[in-house]
Amino acid sequence: MNYGEVLTRAWQIVWKYKVLWLFGIFAGCTSRRGPSFNGGSGYQGGGGDFPPELVQRMERFLSVLEKPGIIIALVVLVLLLWAVSIFLGTVGRIGLIRGTVQAEAGVEQLGFGELFSGSMQYFWKLFGMSVVVGLPFLIIFAVLFAGIIFAAIAADSGGTASEAALMALIPVICVLFLAILIVSLVVGVIVQQAQNALVIEALGIFPALKRGWFVVKDNLGPILLMTLLLFIIGAVAGVLLALPVMLVVFPAMVTFILGGSNASMTPLIFAGLCLVAYAPVSIIANGVLIAYIQSAWTLTYLRLTAQEPELKDEPVEYA
């Protein structure tokens, strides 16, 4: 397979058919990591601590969140956002696959409405595939975490022998997590090909997974090399996207912390305004990156299976 041709063609498609950027943004709803916030619960005084006024405001804000009605509303909002993100993420992936195939077939223009409506017929199958593949990992992680918590409680109440047994289990737990990580990476590559099979060849969930497995097994070398190339491209692009955020947030946080109890909120406010202004650029750029990577994977599937770039109306039968 000509890797340079695939990577170049993927960029040509994404640049020409900019509607794919929007589907890349949709697909990013299920792959982008959100921010995390950590804070303290008190003020002890001294240089470098949070100002008392800020701590009091946070305490008042947290006291409001403790009301049952607010908690219920937040839970409903989180569940609603989760459902919307899954819907948009699934439709986005389908639209990118369909759009890439149509672009490779020579379609002059891709319309949002046609891509969106055409993606809906595959929504439940691709969503079902995600559940089938993800549920075993969820159960395994839940069992491992439950076991760790149970062992920690037993060690806390069982004396020195139990603590020694827990310490002996730590290497085993680390090996298990590493094994799960490796398996998840392999499964992710297979699922990537299975998604292409599901959309391009109109296969069902399990036939598509079977097809994805055989594509990876029969083309292990090219798949591994393409995985490495796309990982490097994604990592470099990710660092470039995160660099403006680090250049703004880090100096603001250092200035605020060094200010101690007399710290001004101005640096944090300025950093927040900069992040708000940069957010649309980051979202669009991330959408372009996701569209490019998915387009490259779809072209890889077409090249490895030696298929014509067309969407099948009926499932393809394989022996």
C-alpha positions in Angstrom: 0.0 0.0 0.0 1.2 3.5 -0.8 1.0 5.2 2.6 2.0 8.6 1.2 -0.8 8.5 -1.4 -3.3 7.6 1.3 -2.3 10.3 3.7 -2.1 12.9 0.9 -5.5 11.9 -0.6 -7.1 12.0 2.9 -6.0 15.6 3.3 -7.2 16.5 -0.3 -10.6 15.1 0.6 -10.9 16.9 3.9 -9.7 20.2 2.5 -12.0 20.1 -0.5 -15.1 18.8 1.2 -15.2 21.1 4.2 -18.6 19.8 5.3 -16.6 16.9 6.7 -15.1 19.3 9.3 -18.5 19.6 10.9 -18.9 15.8 11.0 -15.4 15.7 12.5 -16.6 18.1 15.2 -19.5 15.8 15.8 -17.3 12.7 16.0 -15.1 14.6 18.5 -18.0 14.7 21.0 -17.2 11.1 22.0 -13.4 11.4 21.9 -12.5 14.7 23.4 -11.5 14.8 27.1 -13.1 17.5 29.1 -11.3 19.7 31.7 -10.9 18.6 35.3 -10.9 20.9 38.3 -9.3 20.3 41.7 -9.6 22.6 44.7 -9.2 22.8 48.4 -11.8 23.1 51.1 -10.2 25.6 53.4 -7.8 28.4 53.8 -4.8 28.2 56.1 -3.1 31.5 55.4 0.5 32.1 54.3 2.1 32.8 50.9 0.8 30.9 47.9 -2.6 30.0 49.3 -5.9 30.9 47.9 -7.4 34.3 49.0 -10.1 34.0 51.7 -12.6 35.9 49.5 -12.2 33.2 46.7 -12.6 30.4 49.2 -15.8 32.0 50.7 -17.2 32.3 47.2 -16.5 28.7 46.4 -18.1 27.6 49.7 -21.2 29.6 49.0 -21.4 28.1 45.5 -20.9 24.5 46.8 -23.6 25.1 49.4 -26.1 26.0 46.6 -25.2 22.8 44.8 -26.1 20.7 47.8 -29.9 21.4 47.4 -31.8 18.3 46.1 -33.5 20.2 43.3 -30.2 21.5 42.0 -28.6 18.0 42.2 -31.5 16.4 40.3 -31.3 19.1 37.6 -27.5 18.6 37.2 -27.9 14.9 36.9 -30.6 15.3 34.3 -28.4 17.8 32.4 -25.4 15.5 32.5 -27.4 12.6 31.2 -28.9 14.7 28.5 -25.5 16.0 27.4 -24.2 12.4 27.5 -27.0 11.2 25.2 -26.5 14.1 22.8 -22.7 13.6 22.6 -23.2 9.9 21.9 -25.7 10.7 19.2 -23.5 13.3 17.5 -20.4 11.3 17.9 -21.9 8.2 16.3 -23.5 10.2 13.4 -20.2 12.0 12.9 -18.2 8.8 12.5 -20.7 7.4 10.0 -20.8 10.7 8.1 -17.0 10.8 7.8 -16.9 7.3 6.4 -19.7 7.8 3.9 -18.4 11.2 2.9 -14.9 9.9 2.3 -16.2 7.0 0.1 -18.4 9.4 -1.9 -15.5 11.9 -2.3 -13.2 9.1 -3.5 -15.9 8.0 -6.0 -15.7 11.5 -7.6 -18.7 13.3 -6.2 -18.3 17.0 -6.8 -20.2 18.2 -3.7 -21.2 16.7 -0.4 -24.3 18.1 1.2 -24.8 18.1 5.0 -28.4 17.0 4.8 -27.7 14.0 2.6 -24.7 12.9 4.7 -26.7 13.3 7.9 -29.9 11.5 6.7 -27.8 8.8 5.1 -25.9 8.2 8.4 -29.1 7.7 10.4 -29.8 4.3 8.9 -26.5 3.0 10.4 -26.8 4.8 13.8 -28.2 1.9 15.9 -25.9 -0.6 14.3 -22.8 1.4 15.1 -24.1 2.3 18.5 -24.8 -1.4 19.1 -21.2 -2.2 18.1 -19.9 0.3 20.6 -21.9 -1.3 23.3 -20.9 -4.8 22.4 -17.2 -3.9 22.3 -17.2 -1.5 25.3 -19.4 -3.4 27.8 -16.9 -6.2 28.5 -14.1 -3.6 29.2 -16.5 -1.7 31.5 -17.3 -4.9 33.4 -13.6 -5.8 33.8 -12.7 -2.4 35.0 -15.6 -2.3 37.5 -14.6 -5.7 38.9 -10.9 -4.7 39.2 -11.7 -1.4 41.0 -14.2 -3.2 43.3 -11.5 -5.8 44.0 -8.9 -3.0 44.8 -11.3 -1.2 47.1 -12.2 -4.4 48.9 -8.5 -5.4 49.3 -7.7 -1.9 50.6 -10.5 -2.1 53.2 -9.4 -5.6 54.2 -5.8 -4.4 54.6 -6.9 -1.4 56.6 -8.7 -3.6 59.1 -6.6 -6.8 59.0 -3.2 -5.7 60.2 0.3 -6.1 58.9 -0.3 -9.4 57.0 -3.2 -8.0 55.0 -1.1 -4.9 54.1 1.7 -7.1 52.9 -0.7 -9.2 50.8 -2.1 -5.9 49.3 1.4 -4.7 48.5 2.1 -8.0 46.8 -1.0 -7.6 44.6 0.1 -4.2 43.3 2.5 -5.6 40.6 -0.2 -8.1 39.5 -2.8 -5.3 39.2 -0.3 -3.2 37.2 0.3 -6.1 34.8 -3.5 -6.7 34.5 -4.0 -3.0 33.6 -1.2 -3.1 31.1 -2.6 -6.2 29.5 -6.1 -4.6 29.3 -4.5 -1.5 27.7 -2.8 -3.6 25.0 -5.9 -5.6 24.3 -8.0 -2.4 24.1 -5.5 -0.9 21.5 -5.7 -4.1 19.4 -9.5 -4.2 19.7 -9.7 -0.5 18.8 -7.8 -1.1 15.5 -10.2 -4.0 14.7 -13.2 -1.9 15.5 -12.0 0.9 13.3 -12.0 -1.6 10.3 -15.3 -3.1 11.5 -16.9 0.4 11.4 -15.8 0.8 7.8 -17.2 -2.6 6.9 -20.5 -1.8 8.7 -21.0 1.4 6.8 -19.4 0.7 3.4 -20.6 -2.9 3.0 -23.9 -2.6 4.9 -22.9 -5.4 7.3 -24.5 -6.2 10.6 -22.7 -5.8 13.9 -21.1 -9.2 14.3 -20.4 -9.8 10.5 -18.7 -6.4 10.5 -16.6 -7.3 13.5 -15.6 -10.5 11.8 -14.8 -8.6 8.6 -12.7 -6.1 10.6 -10.8 -9.0 12.3 -9.9 -10.6 9.0 -8.8 -7.3 7.4 -6.4 -6.7 10.3 -5.2 -10.3 10.4 -4.5 -10.5 6.7 -2.9 -7.0 6.6 -1.2 -6.8 9.9 2.0 -5.0 8.7 0.2 -2.2 6.8 -2.3 -1.7 9.6 0.4 -1.4 12.2 2.4 1.1 10.1 -0.7 3.2 9.4 -1.6 3.1 13.1 1.9 4.4 13.9 1.8 7.1 11.3 -1.7 8.4 12.3 -0.7 8.3 16.0 2.3 10.5 15.3 0.3 12.9 13.2 -2.4 13.0 15.9 0.1 13.5 18.7 2.0 16.3 17.0 -1.3 18.1 16.0 -2.6 17.6 19.6 0.5 19.3 21.1 0.2 22.2 18.7 -3.5 22.6 19.6 -2.7 22.5 23.3 0.3 24.9 23.1 -1.7 28.2 23.1 -3.7 27.0 26.1 -0.5 26.2 28.1 1.1 29.5 27.1 -1.9 31.4 28.5 -3.0 29.3 31.5 0.5 28.5 33.0 1.7 32.1 33.4 -1.7 33.2 34.8 -1.7 30.4 37.4 1.9 31.1 38.4 1.1 34.8 38.8 -2.0 34.0 40.8 -0.3 31.5 43.2 2.7 33.7 43.8 0.4 36.6 44.7 -0.7 34.8 47.8 -3.5 36.3 49.8 -3.2 39.6 47.9 -3.5 37.9 44.5 -5.5 39.6 41.9 -8.1 37.8 39.8 -7.1 39.8 36.7 -4.6 37.2 35.3 -7.2 34.4 35.7 -9.9 36.5 34.1 -7.6 37.4 31.2 -6.7 33.7 30.8 -10.4 32.7 30.8 -11.2 35.3 28.1 -8.3 34.1 26.0 -9.5 30.5 26.3 -13.1 31.5 25.4 -11.8 33.3 22.3 -9.5 30.3 21.4 -12.3 27.6 22.0 -13.9 28.0 18.5 -10.5 27.7 16.8 -9.6 24.6 18.9 -12.9 22.9 18.2 -12.7 23.5 14.5 -9.1 22.4 14.3 -9.8 19.3 16.3 -12.7 18.5 14.0 -10.5 18.8 11.0 -7.9 16.5 12.6 -10.6 13.9 13.4 -12.0 14.1 9.9 -8.5 13.6 8.4 -7.7 10.6 10.6 -11.0 8.9 9.9 -10.7 9.7 6.2 -7.2 8.1 6.1 -8.6 5.0 7.9 -11.5 4.7 5.4 -9.1 5.0 2.4 -6.8 2.4 4.1 -9.8 0.0 4.3 -10.6 0.6 0.6 -7.0 0.0 -0.5 -6.5 -3.1 1.6 -9.7 -4.7 0.5 -9.2 -3.6 -3.1 -12.8 -2.3 -3.3 -14.3 0.3 -5.6 -15.3 3.4 -3.7 -19.0 2.8 -3.5 -21.6 2.3 -0.7 -23.4 -1.0 -0.8 -27.1 -1.1 -0.6 -27.2 -4.7 0.3 -24.9 -6.6 2.7 -21.9 -8.3 1.1 -21.6 -12.0 1.7 -18.3 -13.5 2.7 -17.4 -17.2 3.1 
